[in-house]
Amino acid sequence: MIEIPTLETERLIFRAPKLEDLEAMEIFFSDPERVKFLGGTIKRGEVWRALLRTAGHWQIRGYGFWHLVDKTTGIMCGYTGFLKHIEYTEEELAWGVFKGYEGHGIAFEAAKKVRSVGVDFGIKAPISIIDPDNIRSRALAERLGAVIEDETIFMGESAVIYRHPTDS
């Protein structure tokens, strides 16, 4: 079994998914505004399966999502990391922050840190697959230095493919 490394920044701890994250994830996935670009709301059973998929991705691919914990409160406040969809040939850098944490630079701090350790996992210039209407996520990708590489249909939905720079 692969051991998921713990990372830190000034405000965040990046750690492995845990059962105790289920409640925070349920709140996140029940908010239509938070998950409109992730396929919509899901119920407890699907949240449970999402948690299992997050942990399982690490075991199968050797990398995955870290759960973000606010150092001040000890509460899970989001996620970031890499995934490789079976439908796409490259690794994606993805992120999400929970209600109350947006607009504070948490996603930028987290994605920048994770991108910088990507080379440790053999990931040098990941992509981010973003819904064209997700203005906040697109702005974050651009703030991270990513540029539009393609516009496509991904899993039946319009998507913009951003390419991150190799010099993180």
CYANA upper distance limits for C-alpha pairs under 8 A (distance plus 0.5 A):
  1 MET  CA     59 GLN  CA      6.99
  2 ILE  CA     58 TRP  CA      7.58
  2 ILE  CA     59 GLN  CA      6.35
  2 ILE  CA     62 GLY  CA      7.41
  4 ILE  CA     15 ARG  CA      7.75
  4 ILE  CA     16 ALA  CA      6.26
  4 ILE  CA     58 TRP  CA      7.90
  4 ILE  CA     63 TYR  CA      8.38
  5 PRO  CA     15 ARG  CA      7.43
  5 PRO  CA     16 ALA  CA      7.98
  6 THR  CA     13 ILE  CA      7.63
  6 THR  CA     14 PHE  CA      5.99
  6 THR  CA     15 ARG  CA      5.35
  6 THR  CA     16 ALA  CA      7.70
  7 LEU  CA     13 ILE  CA      6.43
  7 LEU  CA     14 PHE  CA      5.35
  7 LEU  CA     15 ARG  CA      7.25
  8 GLU  CA     12 LEU  CA      6.11
  8 GLU  CA     13 ILE  CA      5.08
  8 GLU  CA     14 PHE  CA      6.40
  9 THR  CA     13 ILE  CA      7.14
  9 THR  CA    109 GLU  CA      8.09
  9 THR  CA    110 ALA  CA      8.33
  9 THR  CA    113 LYS  CA      8.02
 11 ARG  CA     70 ASP  CA      6.73
 11 ARG  CA     71 LYS  CA      6.06
 11 ARG  CA     72 THR  CA      7.92
 12 LEU  CA     68 LEU  CA      6.80
 12 LEU  CA     69 VAL  CA      6.07
 12 LEU  CA     70 ASP  CA      5.58
 12 LEU  CA     71 LYS  CA      5.86
 12 LEU  CA    110 ALA  CA      8.16
 13 ILE  CA     68 LEU  CA      6.26
 13 ILE  CA     69 VAL  CA      5.57
 13 ILE  CA     70 ASP  CA      7.15
 13 ILE  CA     71 LYS  CA      6.88
 14 PHE  CA     66 TRP  CA      5.86
 14 PHE  CA     67 HIS  CA      6.11
 14 PHE  CA     68 LEU  CA      5.32
 14 PHE  CA     69 VAL  CA      6.94
 15 ARG  CA     66 TRP  CA      5.75
 15 ARG  CA     67 HIS  CA      5.87
 15 ARG  CA     68 LEU  CA      7.10
 15 ARG  CA     69 VAL  CA      8.15
 16 ALA  CA     55 ALA  CA      7.98
 16 ALA  CA     65 PHE  CA      8.32
 16 ALA  CA     66 TRP  CA      6.06
 16 ALA  CA     67 HIS  CA      6.60
 17 PRO  CA     21 ASP  CA      7.40
 17 PRO  CA     51 LEU  CA      7.52
 17 PRO  CA     54 THR  CA      7.55
 17 PRO  CA     55 ALA  CA      6.60
 17 PRO  CA     65 PHE  CA      8.49
 17 PRO  CA     66 TRP  CA      7.16
 17 PRO  CA     67 HIS  CA      6.22
 18 LYS  CA     22 LEU  CA      8.18
 19 LEU  CA     51 LEU  CA      8.45
 21 ASP  CA     25 MET  CA      6.61
 21 ASP  CA     76 MET  CA      7.24
 22 LEU  CA     26 GLU  CA      6.55
 22 LEU  CA     47 VAL  CA      7.66
 22 LEU  CA     48 TRP  CA      7.23
 22 LEU  CA     51 LEU  CA      7.72
 23 GLU  CA     27 ILE  CA      6.89
 24 ALA  CA     28 PHE  CA      6.83
 24 ALA  CA     76 MET  CA      7.12
 24 ALA  CA     77 CYS  CA      8.39
 25 MET  CA     29 PHE  CA      6.52
 25 MET  CA     47 VAL  CA      7.24
 26 GLU  CA     30 SER  CA      6.47
 26 GLU  CA     43 LYS  CA      7.85
 26 GLU  CA     44 ARG  CA      6.72
 26 GLU  CA     47 VAL  CA      6.62
 27 ILE  CA     31 ASP  CA      7.14
 28 PHE  CA     34 ARG  CA      7.06
 28 PHE  CA     35 VAL  CA      7.94
 28 PHE  CA     98 PHE  CA      6.56
 28 PHE  CA     99 LYS  CA      7.79
 29 PHE  CA     34 ARG  CA      7.71
 29 PHE  CA     35 VAL  CA      6.65
 29 PHE  CA     40 GLY  CA      8.16
 29 PHE  CA     41 THR  CA      5.73
 29 PHE  CA     42 ILE  CA      6.25
 29 PHE  CA     43 LYS  CA      8.09
 29 PHE  CA     47 VAL  CA      7.66
 30 SER  CA     35 VAL  CA      8.38
 30 SER  CA     41 THR  CA      5.54
 30 SER  CA     42 ILE  CA      6.65
 30 SER  CA     43 LYS  CA      7.51
 31 ASP  CA     35 VAL  CA      6.98
 31 ASP  CA     41 THR  CA      6.94
 32 PRO  CA     36 LYS  CA      6.14
 32 PRO  CA     40 GLY  CA      6.54
 32 PRO  CA     41 THR  CA      6.15
 34 ARG  CA     98 PHE  CA      8.05
 34 ARG  CA     99 LYS  CA      7.92
 35 VAL  CA     39 GLY  CA      7.09
 35 VAL  CA     40 GLY  CA      5.64
 35 VAL  CA     41 THR  CA      6.70
 36 LYS  CA     40 GLY  CA      5.34
 36 LYS  CA     41 THR  CA      8.04
 37 PHE  CA    131 ASP  CA      6.90
 37 PHE  CA    134 ASN  CA      7.44
 42 ILE  CA     46 GLU  CA      6.40
 42 ILE  CA     47 VAL  CA      7.01
 43 LYS  CA     47 VAL  CA      6.72
 44 ARG  CA     48 TRP  CA      6.64
 45 GLY  CA     49 ARG  CA      6.89
 46 GLU  CA     50 ALA  CA      6.59
 47 VAL  CA     51 LEU  CA      6.74
 48 TRP  CA     52 LEU  CA      6.86
 49 ARG  CA     53 ARG  CA      6.59
 50 ALA  CA     54 THR  CA      6.64
 51 LEU  CA     55 ALA  CA      6.92
 52 LEU  CA     56 GLY  CA      6.40
 53 ARG  CA     57 HIS  CA      6.42
 54 THR  CA     58 TRP  CA      7.59
 54 THR  CA     64 GLY  CA      7.29
 54 THR  CA     65 PHE  CA      6.80
 55 ALA  CA     59 GLN  CA      7.49
 55 ALA  CA     64 GLY  CA      8.20
 55 ALA  CA     65 PHE  CA      8.49
 56 GLY  CA     60 ILE  CA      6.76
 57 HIS  CA     61 ARG  CA      6.19
 57 HIS  CA     62 GLY  CA      7.74
 57 HIS  CA     63 TYR  CA      7.28
 57 HIS  CA     64 GLY  CA      6.14
 57 HIS  CA     83 LEU  CA      7.80
 58 TRP  CA     62 GLY  CA      5.22
 58 TRP  CA     63 TYR  CA      5.08
 58 TRP  CA     64 GLY  CA      5.44
 58 TRP  CA     65 PHE  CA      8.24
 59 GLN  CA     63 TYR  CA      8.09
 61 ARG  CA     84 LYS  CA      8.36
 62 GLY  CA    121 PHE  CA      7.99
 63 TYR  CA     81 GLY  CA      8.39
 63 TYR  CA     82 PHE  CA      6.96
 63 TYR  CA     83 LEU  CA      7.73
 63 TYR  CA    121 PHE  CA      7.25
 64 GLY  CA     81 GLY  CA      5.99
 64 GLY  CA     82 PHE  CA      5.27
 64 GLY  CA     83 LEU  CA      5.87
 65 PHE  CA     79 TYR  CA      6.82
 65 PHE  CA     80 THR  CA      5.76
 65 PHE  CA     81 GLY  CA      4.57
 65 PHE  CA     82 PHE  CA      6.34
 65 PHE  CA     83 LEU  CA      7.70
 66 TRP  CA     79 TYR  CA      6.12
 66 TRP  CA     80 THR  CA      6.07
 66 TRP  CA     81 GLY  CA      6.29
 67 HIS  CA     76 MET  CA      7.19
 67 HIS  CA     77 CYS  CA      8.29
 67 HIS  CA     78 GLY  CA      6.59
 67 HIS  CA     79 TYR  CA      4.99
 67 HIS  CA     80 THR  CA      7.28
 68 LEU  CA     76 MET  CA      6.00
 68 LEU  CA     77 CYS  CA      6.09
 68 LEU  CA     78 GLY  CA      5.54
 68 LEU  CA     79 TYR  CA      5.66
 68 LEU  CA     80 THR  CA      7.84
 68 LEU  CA    110 ALA  CA      8.36
 69 VAL  CA     74 GLY  CA      6.26
 69 VAL  CA     75 ILE  CA      5.82
 69 VAL  CA     76 MET  CA      4.75
 69 VAL  CA     77 CYS  CA      6.08
 69 VAL  CA     78 GLY  CA      7.80
 70 ASP  CA     74 GLY  CA      5.78
 70 ASP  CA     75 ILE  CA      6.03
 70 ASP  CA     76 MET  CA      6.83
 70 ASP  CA     77 CYS  CA      6.69
 71 LYS  CA     75 ILE  CA      8.30
 77 CYS  CA     97 VAL  CA      6.35
 77 CYS  CA     98 PHE  CA      5.69
 77 CYS  CA     99 LYS  CA      8.47
 77 CYS  CA    101 TYR  CA      7.23
 78 GLY  CA     95 TRP  CA      8.06
 78 GLY  CA     96 GLY  CA      5.92
 78 GLY  CA     97 VAL  CA      4.52
 78 GLY  CA     98 PHE  CA      5.76
 79 TYR  CA     95 TRP  CA      6.12
 79 TYR  CA     96 GLY  CA      5.95
 79 TYR  CA     97 VAL  CA      6.96
 80 THR  CA     93 LEU  CA      7.88
 80 THR  CA     94 ALA  CA      6.11
 80 THR  CA     95 TRP  CA      4.66
 80 THR  CA     96 GLY  CA      6.96
 80 THR  CA    107 ALA  CA      8.31
 80 THR  CA    110 ALA  CA      7.05
 80 THR  CA    111 ALA  CA      6.67
 80 THR  CA    114 VAL  CA      7.77
 81 GLY  CA     93 LEU  CA      6.15
 81 GLY  CA     94 ALA  CA      6.28
 81 GLY  CA     95 TRP  CA      7.19
 81 GLY  CA    111 ALA  CA      7.68
 81 GLY  CA    114 VAL  CA      6.60
 81 GLY  CA    115 ARG  CA      8.34
 82 PHE  CA     91 GLU  CA      6.73
 82 PHE  CA     92 GLU  CA      5.84
 82 PHE  CA     93 LEU  CA      5.19
 82 PHE  CA     94 ALA  CA      6.77
 83 LEU  CA     91 GLU  CA      6.12
 83 LEU  CA     92 GLU  CA      5.84
 83 LEU  CA     93 LEU  CA      7.34
 83 LEU  CA     94 ALA  CA      8.13
 84 LYS  CA     88 TYR  CA      7.35
 84 LYS  CA     89 THR  CA      7.73
 84 LYS  CA     90 GLU  CA      6.62
 84 LYS  CA     91 GLU  CA      5.11
 84 LYS  CA     92 GLU  CA      6.55
 85 HIS  CA     89 THR  CA      7.86
 85 HIS  CA     90 GLU  CA      8.29
 85 HIS  CA     91 GLU  CA      8.08
 87 GLU  CA    155 MET  CA      8.11
 90 GLU  CA    126 PRO  CA      7.55
 90 GLU  CA    127 ILE  CA      7.65
 91 GLU  CA    123 ILE  CA      7.61
 91 GLU  CA    126 PRO  CA      5.97
 91 GLU  CA    127 ILE  CA      6.92
 92 GLU  CA    126 PRO  CA      5.93
 92 GLU  CA    127 ILE  CA      5.30
 92 GLU  CA    128 SER  CA      5.62
 92 GLU  CA    129 ILE  CA      7.40
 93 LEU  CA    111 ALA  CA      8.01
 93 LEU  CA    115 ARG  CA      7.80
 93 LEU  CA    126 PRO  CA      6.45
 93 LEU  CA    127 ILE  CA      6.54
 93 LEU  CA    128 SER  CA      5.79
 94 ALA  CA    111 ALA  CA      8.07
 94 ALA  CA    128 SER  CA      6.67
 94 ALA  CA    129 ILE  CA      8.32
 95 TRP  CA    107 ALA  CA      7.03
 95 TRP  CA    111 ALA  CA      7.19
 96 GLY  CA    107 ALA  CA      7.22
 97 VAL  CA    101 TYR  CA      6.61
 97 VAL  CA    102 GLU  CA      6.71
 97 VAL  CA    106 ILE  CA      7.87
 97 VAL  CA    107 ALA  CA      6.86
 98 PHE  CA    102 GLU  CA      7.50
101 TYR  CA    106 ILE  CA      7.29
102 GLU  CA    106 ILE  CA      7.51
102 GLU  CA    107 ALA  CA      8.11
105 GLY  CA    109 GLU  CA      6.54
106 ILE  CA    110 ALA  CA      6.53
107 ALA  CA    111 ALA  CA      6.38
107 ALA  CA    140 LEU  CA      8.31
108 PHE  CA    112 LYS  CA      6.39
108 PHE  CA    140 LEU  CA      7.06
108 PHE  CA    143 ARG  CA      8.40
108 PHE  CA    144 LEU  CA      7.71
109 GLU  CA    113 LYS  CA      6.75
110 ALA  CA    114 VAL  CA      6.70
111 ALA  CA    115 ARG  CA      6.42
112 LYS  CA    116 SER  CA      6.72
112 LYS  CA    144 LEU  CA      7.38
112 LYS  CA    168 SER  CA      8.05
113 LYS  CA    117 VAL  CA      7.21
114 VAL  CA    118 GLY  CA      6.76
115 ARG  CA    119 VAL  CA      8.43
115 ARG  CA    168 SER  CA      7.18
116 SER  CA    168 SER  CA      5.84
117 VAL  CA    121 PHE  CA      7.84
118 GLY  CA    122 GLY  CA      6.90
118 GLY  CA    123 ILE  CA      5.28
118 GLY  CA    124 LYS  CA      6.76
119 VAL  CA    123 ILE  CA      5.34
119 VAL  CA    124 LYS  CA      5.78
124 LYS  CA    166 THR  CA      5.97
125 ALA  CA    163 ARG  CA      7.19
125 ALA  CA    164 HIS  CA      5.77
125 ALA  CA    165 PRO  CA      6.10
125 ALA  CA    166 THR  CA      5.37
126 PRO  CA    163 ARG  CA      6.67
126 PRO  CA    164 HIS  CA      6.10
126 PRO  CA    165 PRO  CA      8.46
127 ILE  CA    161 ILE  CA      6.90
127 ILE  CA    162 TYR  CA      5.81
127 ILE  CA    163 ARG  CA      5.02
127 ILE  CA    164 HIS  CA      6.41
128 SER  CA    141 ALA  CA      7.97
128 SER  CA    161 ILE  CA      6.28
128 SER  CA    162 TYR  CA      5.56
128 SER  CA    163 ARG  CA      7.11
128 SER  CA    164 HIS  CA      8.16
129 ILE  CA    159 ALA  CA      6.66
129 ILE  CA    160 VAL  CA      6.35
129 ILE  CA    161 ILE  CA      5.32
129 ILE  CA    162 TYR  CA      7.00
130 ILE  CA    134 ASN  CA      7.34
130 ILE  CA    137 SER  CA      7.49
130 ILE  CA    138 ARG  CA      7.27
130 ILE  CA    159 ALA  CA      5.90
130 ILE  CA    160 VAL  CA      5.71
130 ILE  CA    161 ILE  CA      6.95
130 ILE  CA    162 TYR  CA      8.15
131 ASP  CA    157 GLU  CA      8.35
131 ASP  CA    158 SER  CA      6.88
131 ASP  CA    159 ALA  CA      5.27
131 ASP  CA    160 VAL  CA      6.72
132 PRO  CA    138 ARG  CA      8.25
132 PRO  CA    158 SER  CA      7.31
132 PRO  CA    159 ALA  CA      6.23
132 PRO  CA    160 VAL  CA      6.28
134 ASN  CA    138 ARG  CA      6.72
135 ILE  CA    139 ALA  CA      6.54
136 ARG  CA    140 LEU  CA      6.74
137 SER  CA    141 ALA  CA      6.74
138 ARG  CA    142 GLU  CA      6.78
139 ALA  CA    143 ARG  CA      6.56
140 LEU  CA    144 LEU  CA      6.66
141 ALA  CA    145 GLY  CA      7.04
141 ALA  CA    146 ALA  CA      5.82
141 ALA  CA    147 VAL  CA      8.14
141 ALA  CA    162 TYR  CA      7.60
141 ALA  CA    164 HIS  CA      8.33
142 GLU  CA    146 ALA  CA      5.47
142 GLU  CA    147 VAL  CA      6.83
144 LEU  CA    164 HIS  CA      7.93
145 GLY  CA    164 HIS  CA      6.82
145 GLY  CA    165 PRO  CA      6.95
146 ALA  CA    162 TYR  CA      6.15
146 ALA  CA    163 ARG  CA      5.58
146 ALA  CA    164 HIS  CA      4.62
146 ALA  CA    165 PRO  CA      6.63
147 VAL  CA    162 TYR  CA      5.65
147 VAL  CA    163 ARG  CA      5.87
147 VAL  CA    164 HIS  CA      7.19
148 ILE  CA    160 VAL  CA      7.35
148 ILE  CA    161 ILE  CA      6.36
148 ILE  CA    162 TYR  CA      4.91
148 ILE  CA    163 ARG  CA      6.82
149 GLU  CA    160 VAL  CA      8.26
149 GLU  CA    161 ILE  CA      6.10
149 GLU  CA    162 TYR  CA      5.98
149 GLU  CA    163 ARG  CA      6.51
150 ASP  CA    160 VAL  CA      6.48
150 ASP  CA    161 ILE  CA      5.55
150 ASP  CA    162 TYR  CA      7.70
151 GLU  CA    158 SER  CA      7.90
151 GLU  CA    159 ALA  CA      6.28
151 GLU  CA    160 VAL  CA      4.99
151 GLU  CA    161 ILE  CA      6.48
152 THR  CA    158 SER  CA      6.37
152 THR  CA    159 ALA  CA      5.84
152 THR  CA    160 VAL  CA      6.88
152 THR  CA    161 ILE  CA      8.00
153 ILE  CA    157 GLU  CA      5.68
153 ILE  CA    158 SER  CA      5.02
153 ILE  CA    159 ALA  CA      6.18
154 PHE  CA    158 SER  CA      6.75
154 PHE  CA    159 ALA  CA      6.54
